[in-house]
């Protein structure tokens, strides 16, 4: 079984900020060479979160 680990680091300018990391995750998966399986995206800090949703301005207002 093939596996790969990448660490992505982001620095935000505001206390609360939404960062679309879709492209970063896609590049990490492409670079891994893994073509089938699961991709776990985990925020490794207690004040950070990862959520999957459409990138719509209306949803950002709701948050």
C-alpha positions in Angstrom: 0.0 0.0 0.0 1.3 3.4 -1.0 1.0 6.4 1.4 2.2 10.0 1.4 2.2 12.9 3.9 2.4 16.6 3.1 2.3 19.5 5.6 0.8 22.8 4.4 1.3 25.9 6.5 -0.8 29.0 6.2 -0.4 32.4 7.8 -3.5 34.6 8.0 -3.7 38.3 8.2 -6.9 38.5 10.3 -8.0 36.7 13.5 -10.8 35.0 11.5 -10.2 34.3 7.9 -11.4 31.8 5.3 -8.6 30.3 3.1 -9.6 28.2 0.1 -6.9 25.4 0.1 -8.4 23.3 -2.6 -5.6 24.0 -5.1 -2.9 23.3 -2.5 -4.5 20.0 -1.6 -4.8 19.0 -5.3 -1.1 19.8 -5.9 -0.1 17.8 -2.8 -2.1 14.8 -4.0 -0.7 15.1 -7.5 2.8 15.2 -6.2 2.3 12.2 -4.0 1.9 9.8 -6.9 -1.0 8.1 -5.1 -3.8 7.6 -7.6 -6.5 5.8 -5.6 -7.5 6.0 -2.0 -8.5 8.7 0.6 -7.1 12.1 1.3 -7.3 13.3 5.0 -7.1 17.0 5.5 -6.6 17.8 9.2 -6.2 21.1 11.0 -3.5 20.5 13.5 -4.4 23.4 15.8 -7.2 23.7 18.3 -8.4 27.1 16.9 -8.3 26.1 13.3 -10.9 24.0 11.3 -11.3 22.5 7.9 -14.8 22.4 6.4 -16.0 21.2 3.0 -18.5 23.4 1.3 -19.1 25.5 -1.8 -17.1 28.6 -1.9 -20.1 31.0 -2.0 -20.2 34.5 -0.6 -23.7 33.8 0.9 -22.3 31.0 3.0 -19.4 33.1 4.2 -21.9 35.7 5.5 -23.7 32.9 7.3 -20.6 31.9 9.1 
